[in-house]
Amino acid sequence: MRAIVISRPGGPEVLEVQDVETPEPVGEQVRVRVRASGVNRADLLQRAGGYPAPAGSPAHIPGLEFAGEVDALGPLVRTWKVGQRVMGLAGGGAQAEYIVAHEGMLVEIPQNLDFVQAAGVPEVFMTAHDGLFTQAGLQMGERVLIHAVGSGVGTAAIQLTHAAGATVFGTSRTPGKLERAKELGLDIALSDQNFAAEVRRLTDGNGVHVVLDFVGAAYMEQNLEALGMWGRMVFLSTMGGAQANVNLGMLMGKRISIRGVTLRTRTLEEKLAVTRRFATHVLPLLASGKVRPIIEQVYTMEQVAEAHRVMGENKNFGKLIVRIA
């Protein structure tokens, strides 16, 4: 099969399309003929040599999400049939013509989504739903501050928060991305500068109930200031640094809870639970059109290096997709 391969650690130029061995499904595994795969920041980190694939995933083939058709079944598979349209998460290896996945990690693609749209769903919507509702316990009527609203997860989080009846505050370094985010349900657009003071002013000093953050250390102090009593902060990435000074007095005084989460490094059982919750709560919203994947650009396998460059420069609003021929 053809696959995008990281030939060596480095920049986008190290990505090559190569012929590699086609995987065979065993046990509860399903082999999927991949039609499209999303590009994520983890792919860029893996390409650079800083984020190795977890055990059991291809070490040199990137790709954390895919959409395609069931191609072959392991002997213990009970829930899928050859030819069904499915999408799912992977520890890696999704940017190839075929991938094998545990049957419980797959979700049927709604009829209103094509393969390209479906490939932009799993990573961002599962991450956003898990962060907002499982980790932060978001409730109707609460206020949420979402950073990097133009990112794939940001665009998903805005829509899910809006659908849940919560008020969405959001930041971005790019004014144009804030304007586009308003079309998805962003209620209050904020600059990434002095956002805490603006949140406090706009909420009469009460702050937000939840912060969903991808930046990390650079925003820590303002995040704490922006949160109100019993606030919850969830870190999904540390693009702005992993080491931060924490005002413990503010943390204790406001009874703030902080969680740091990733999807890629979780156990299979944890990932299966995330997938089940997604299928129950988010899939109906996708099927009805109440939320949707935001696709910025589609690339061929041979153009994947350009996709990495665009994402590395933070130019995209929403998802970048590689079409797997």
HELIX and SHEET records of a PDB file:
HELIX    1   1 PRO A   12  VAL A   14  5                                   3    
HELIX    2   2 ARG A   41  ALA A   48  1                                   8    
HELIX    3   3 GLU A  103  MET A  105  5                                   3    
HELIX    4   4 PHE A  115  ALA A  119  1                                   5    
HELIX    5   5 PRO A  122  HIS A  129  1                                   8    
HELIX    6   6 ASP A  130  GLN A  135  3                                   6    
HELIX    7   7 GLY A  152  ALA A  163  1                                  12    
HELIX    8   8 PRO A  175  LYS A  182  1                                   8    
HELIX    9   9 PHE A  195  LEU A  202  1                                   8    
HELIX   10  10 ALA A  217  TYR A  219  5                                   3    
HELIX   11  11 MET A  220  ALA A  226  1                                   7    
HELIX   12  12 LEU A  248  GLY A  253  1                                   6    
HELIX   13  13 LEU A  268  HIS A  281  1                                  14    
HELIX   14  14 LEU A  283  SER A  288  1                                   6    
HELIX   15  15 MET A  301  GLN A  303  5                                   3    
HELIX   16  16 VAL A  304  GLY A  312  1                                   9    
SHEET    1   A 2 ARG A   2  ILE A   6  0                                        
SHEET    2   A 2 LEU A  15  ASP A  19 -1                                        
SHEET    1   B 5 TYR A  98  HIS A 102  0                                        
SHEET    2   B 5 GLN A  29  VAL A  39 -1                                        
SHEET    3   B 5 GLU A  65  LEU A  73 -1                                        
SHEET    4   B 5 ARG A  85  LEU A  89 -1                                        
SHEET    5   B 5 LEU A 106  GLU A 108 -1                                        
SHEET    1   C 4 TYR A  98  HIS A 102  0                                        
SHEET    2   C 4 GLN A  29  VAL A  39 -1                                        
SHEET    3   C 4 LYS A 319  ARG A 323 -1                                        
SHEET    4   C 4 ILE A 295  THR A 300  1                                        
SHEET    1   D 6 ILE A 188  SER A 191  0                                        
SHEET    2   D 6 THR A 167  SER A 172  1                                        
SHEET    3   D 6 ARG A 143  ILE A 146  1                                        
SHEET    4   D 6 VAL A 208  ASP A 213  1                                        
SHEET    5   D 6 LEU A 227  PHE A 235  1                                        
SHEET    6   D 6 SER A 257  GLY A 260  1                                        
END                                                                             
